[in-house]
Amino acid sequence: MRFMVMVKATKDSESGVMPTEQEFAAMGAFNEELVKAGVMEAGEGLHPSSRGARVAFSGKDRRVIDGPFSETKELVAGFWIWKCASLQEAIEWVKKCPNPMRTDSEIEIRQIFSAEDFGDALTPELREQEERLRKEMESRAG
């Protein structure tokens, strides 16, 4: 199973406060443990929402909303993609994580859909397209 593990934003992360050398080192050690265990597939921090945008959809209309966004507790400051045997395993890894923020913080864990989760709606042709696109992305990244 794959999971997206999201570090929720705080007022500090939204105002652009950068981690200290010690905080970078602690998170680097945790990431190294994840990689050595074969859990971590990707992970990145995100710039504050003031440097981002949202696109709102209404039928055929599109509306761009520039950041910053007001609900800090609903924003994501960083993420990992992990491969774990279960949600419980992902929870156990998160519990080992150093606090990603200087204040109280939260990390949200969400399972990523796999092709099997979509049943018959994902036809053989669409599965083939999905696999082709995945391989193309991997070759471009490699």
C-alpha positions as CSV (number, residue, x, y, z in Angstrom):
1,M,0.0,0.0,0.0
2,R,1.1,3.5,-0.7
3,F,0.4,6.5,1.5
4,M,0.7,10.2,1.3
5,V,1.9,11.5,4.6
6,M,1.2,15.2,4.9
7,V,2.8,17.7,7.3
8,K,0.2,20.2,8.1
9,A,1.1,23.9,8.0
10,T,1.5,26.2,10.9
11,K,1.6,30.0,11.3
12,D,5.5,29.7,11.2
13,S,5.6,27.6,8.0
14,E,3.1,29.9,6.4
15,S,5.2,33.0,7.3
16,G,8.3,31.3,5.7
17,V,10.2,30.4,8.9
18,M,12.9,28.0,7.8
19,P,14.1,25.0,9.9
20,T,17.3,25.3,11.9
21,E,20.3,23.2,11.2
22,Q,19.4,20.9,14.1
23,E,15.9,20.5,12.8
24,F,17.2,19.7,9.3
25,A,19.6,17.2,10.8
26,A,16.9,15.4,12.8
27,M,14.5,15.2,9.9
28,G,17.4,14.0,7.6
29,A,18.2,11.2,10.1
30,F,14.5,10.2,10.1
31,N,14.3,10.3,6.3
32,E,17.5,8.2,6.1
33,E,15.8,5.6,8.4
34,L,12.8,5.6,6.1
35,V,14.9,5.1,3.0
36,K,17.0,2.3,4.5
37,A,13.8,0.5,5.5
38,G,12.4,0.8,1.9
39,V,9.5,2.9,3.0
40,M,10.1,6.4,1.5
41,E,9.5,6.9,-2.2
42,A,9.4,10.7,-2.2
43,G,9.3,13.6,0.2
44,E,9.4,17.4,-0.2
45,G,8.7,20.6,1.7
46,L,6.4,23.2,0.2
47,H,6.7,27.0,0.0
48,P,4.1,29.0,1.9
49,S,0.6,29.3,0.3
50,S,1.4,33.0,-0.3
51,R,3.6,31.8,-3.2
52,G,0.8,29.5,-4.5
53,A,-2.6,29.6,-6.2
54,R,-5.8,27.6,-6.5
55,V,-7.9,27.1,-9.5
56,A,-11.7,26.8,-8.7
57,F,-13.8,24.8,-11.2
58,S,-17.5,25.5,-11.9
59,G,-18.7,23.7,-15.0
60,K,-16.6,25.0,-17.8
61,D,-15.5,28.1,-15.9
62,R,-12.1,28.4,-14.2
63,R,-11.2,31.0,-11.6
64,V,-7.7,31.5,-10.2
65,I,-7.4,32.3,-6.5
66,D,-4.0,33.7,-5.5
67,G,-2.5,32.7,-2.1
68,P,-2.1,33.2,0.8
69,F,-5.0,31.0,2.0
70,S,-6.5,31.8,5.4
71,E,-7.2,28.4,6.9
72,T,-3.6,27.5,7.9
73,K,-4.7,24.3,9.7
74,E,-6.0,23.0,6.4
75,L,-2.9,23.6,4.5
76,V,0.0,21.2,3.8
77,A,3.6,22.3,4.4
78,G,5.3,19.2,3.2
79,F,4.7,15.6,2.3
80,W,6.1,12.1,1.9
81,I,5.1,9.2,-0.3
82,W,5.6,6.0,1.7
83,K,5.1,2.3,0.8
84,C,3.9,0.4,3.9
85,A,2.1,-2.9,4.5
86,S,-0.8,-1.1,6.3
87,L,-2.1,2.1,7.7
88,Q,-0.9,0.9,11.1
89,E,2.7,0.6,9.9
90,A,2.5,4.2,8.5
91,I,1.2,5.4,11.8
92,E,4.1,3.7,13.6
93,W,6.6,5.5,11.3
94,V,4.9,8.8,11.9
95,K,5.1,8.3,15.6
96,K,8.9,8.1,15.2
97,C,9.1,11.3,13.3
98,P,10.7,14.4,15.0
99,N,8.1,17.1,15.4
100,P,8.2,18.8,12.0
101,M,7.4,22.2,13.5
102,R,8.6,24.2,16.4
103,T,5.0,24.4,17.8
104,D,2.3,21.8,18.2
105,S,1.7,20.2,14.8
106,E,-0.1,17.4,12.9
107,I,0.7,14.9,10.3
108,E,-2.1,13.4,8.2
109,I,-1.9,10.0,6.6
110,R,-4.0,9.1,3.5
111,Q,-3.8,5.9,1.5
112,I,-3.2,6.4,-2.3
113,F,-5.5,4.7,-4.6
114,S,-4.2,1.8,-6.6
115,A,-5.6,0.6,-10.0
116,E,-7.3,-2.3,-8.3
117,D,-9.4,0.1,-6.1
118,F,-11.3,1.4,-9.2
119,G,-12.8,-1.9,-10.3
120,D,-14.4,-2.1,-13.7
121,A,-14.4,1.7,-14.2
122,L,-10.7,1.5,-15.0
123,T,-11.0,-0.5,-18.2
124,P,-8.0,-2.5,-19.6
125,E,-7.4,0.3,-22.1
126,L,-7.3,2.9,-19.3
127,R,-5.1,0.6,-17.2
128,E,-2.7,0.3,-20.1
129,Q,-2.6,4.1,-20.5
130,E,-2.0,4.5,-16.8
131,E,0.9,2.0,-16.9
132,R,2.4,3.7,-20.0
133,L,2.3,7.1,-18.4
134,R,3.8,5.8,-15.2
135,K,6.7,4.3,-17.2
136,E,7.2,7.5,-19.1
137,M,7.4,9.5,-15.9
138,E,9.9,7.1,-14.4
139,S,12.1,7.2,-17.5
140,R,12.0,11.1,-17.5
141,A,12.9,11.1,-13.7
142,G,15.7,8.5,-14.1
